[in-house]
Amino acid sequence: PQRTVLLNAYWIDRYPVTNQEYKMFVDVTGHRRPPHWTSGTYPLEQASHPVTNISWQDAEEYAEWVGKRLPSESEWEKAARGTLGQTYSWGDAFRKDNVNSTNDYGGTTPIDQFPGGASPYGVMDMCGNVQEWGSDWYYDDYYKTAPVDNPTGPAGGQYRVCRGGFYAENRMGVRCSQRHYAPPSTMQDHIGFRCARTPEGIA
């Protein structure tokens, strides 16, 4: 059910993490590569595409490496919908030229390809291209009983939250309110992530 929650101040990345950024992490730390990379790297023409085929733990470890964290589900949705709770990051009417969806491009696209899809806070690619891991465990009815202040998901579970829809979903699947989930060990070619951070001095 739709409801209002109150969130402490936070920062969220404007874009999802790209292949190029993730490769730097892999090269420096020796972390495992996404399984579809060949000869140790991503397809060169996809440097600015969101990294995919990474597990929740992979995303968590990258975020820690850059001094950030994964956003909570509530933080992600606030960044996507603004204070008015609009249907898509740009407004209430679906506009296919603002989003990579319905398999129009046959896969992922560069993170800056759809400037018209910016959220009220200037955050990009929140309604398509790839789903994004969140920090929360997933539970269908969590928001019926969740706390109003800074909800962070249930204490445990089988699945982690993914938000944002992806390149093959229709206009319903890429709405800001659409919730997705996956086992944390899964690696899919339509799941990536972005990072967030809590400003200093805020618990």
N, C-alpha and C positions, 0 to 999 in steps of 0.2 A: 504493500500500500504506500501511496505517496504521503510523505510527512516531512515536516521541517526539523532539521537538526542544527545544532550550534557547534561550530568548529573553531578551535584556536587558530591563530595565524599560522600559515605554512607557505612554503614555496614549492612549486611544481615545475618540472621542465617544460619548456614550450614545445619540444618535439620528442618523439620516441627515440630511444637509443638506436643508432645506425650500425650497419655492418662495420663501417670504418672505425667507429668509436669502440665497438666491441672487440675488434681485432687488436687494438692497442692493449686492451685488458688481457687478452689471450697471450699476446707476445711478451708482455712484461711479467705476468704471473705464472704462465704455463698452464693456465686453466684449459679444460677441454674445449675443443672447437665445436661449433654446430655440426651435426653429422653430414649435412649436405655440402659443406665446404670441400673443395677439392684442391690438392696441392697446397694445403695449409691456409687457404684464403677463400673469400667470397668471390662470386662472379664480379669481375672488375667494374662492369657497368652498373653494379648495384651498391656502390660505396655509400650512397646517400639513402638507400632503402632501409627500412627498419630491420634490425636483426631478428631472425625467427629461428625456430627449432632449438629453443633454449628452455630448460626447465625452470620452475619457480625458484629452485635453489640457485641455479646459474644466475638468474636475474638478481636475486638477493645478494649474492656474493659480488656481482659487479657493482651494485648500488653501494655496498659497504666499502668497496675499493675506492670509489670516487667520493667518499664521505657523505653519502646520501642514504636514502632508504626507498622502499617501494611505497607508493601512496596507499592510504586506506581507501576502501570503496567509497566512503562518503566524501573524502577529499577529491577523489577522481571525479565523482559526479558533480560536485560543486564547481570544479574548474571547467567542466564541460557545459553545464547548464546555466551558470550564473545565478543571480538571486531571483530571477523570475521563473525558473524551472522550465525553460523552453524545451521543445521536443528534440531539436537537433542543436548542435553547437552554434549554428548561425541563426536559428529562428525556428518557427513552427512549421514552415512549409518545406517539404523535401525538394532539394535541388541537386540533381545528379552531377552538375558541374562543380559542386562543392565537396565531393566525396568519392573515394574509390570504393565502389560497391557494385553489386549485381554482375560481377565478373566482367565488367566493361574493359578491364585492362589485363585480364588473364593472370593476375598475381599482384604482388606488392608494387608500389610506386614510390618515388622519392618523397621524403617527408615534407618538403615544401612545395609540392605540386599543386595544392589546393588552397591558396591563400583566402579564398572566399569562405572556407570552412572554419575559420578561426572562431573560437569561443569568445564570450564577452570579455575574457581576460587575456585574449590573444594567444591562447593555447591551440596548437594545430593538430590535425589528424585524429581527433577524438571520436569521430563517428564512423570510421571505416579504415581501410588499409590493413591494419592488424588489430586483433584483440590484444589487450594489455593486462599482464599479471598485476593484481593488487596484493596488498599485504594480508588481507583478511582470509580466514576460513569461510567457506560458503555454507549457508543454511537458508532454505527457501523462505521461511517465515521469520527470519531474524529481525526484520524491521517492524514487525508487529509489537515486539517487546523490547527492542533495543533502547539503550539510554539515549536521551535527547542530546546530551553533551558528548561530543567526540566519540561516537560509536566506532569500534574497531573490529567488529565481527565476533562470532562465538569463540569460545576458548579452544576448540579443536574441531576436527572433522575429517572427512575423506577427500574433500576437494578444496582448491583455492579459487578465489574469485578471479574472473577475467572480465574486463569491461571494454566497450568500444566497438563491437562488431568487427567484421573483416571484409576483405575485398569481394567475396562471393555471396554475401548476404543481401537480402532485399531491403527495402526502405523501412520495414518493421524491425529487422534485425540490427540496424545501425542507429536506432534511436538512443539518445543519451541514457534513458531509463532502463534499457535492456540489460539484463544480468546474465552472465555466462559463467561457467565453472569448468574446471578440469583437474584431474589428479596432479599433485605438485610435481611428480616425476615425468609428466608427459612432455614431449617435444613435438610441436606441430608447426607446419609451415605458415600458419596464420596467427600465431601467438608471439607477441613481442612484449615490450615493456617501456615505461618511462620512469624517471626517478623523482623523488620529492625530498624536501628537507625541512626540518623544524628550525626556525630562527633561534639564535642564541637567546637564552633568558626565558624561553617559553617551555614549560614542562610538556 
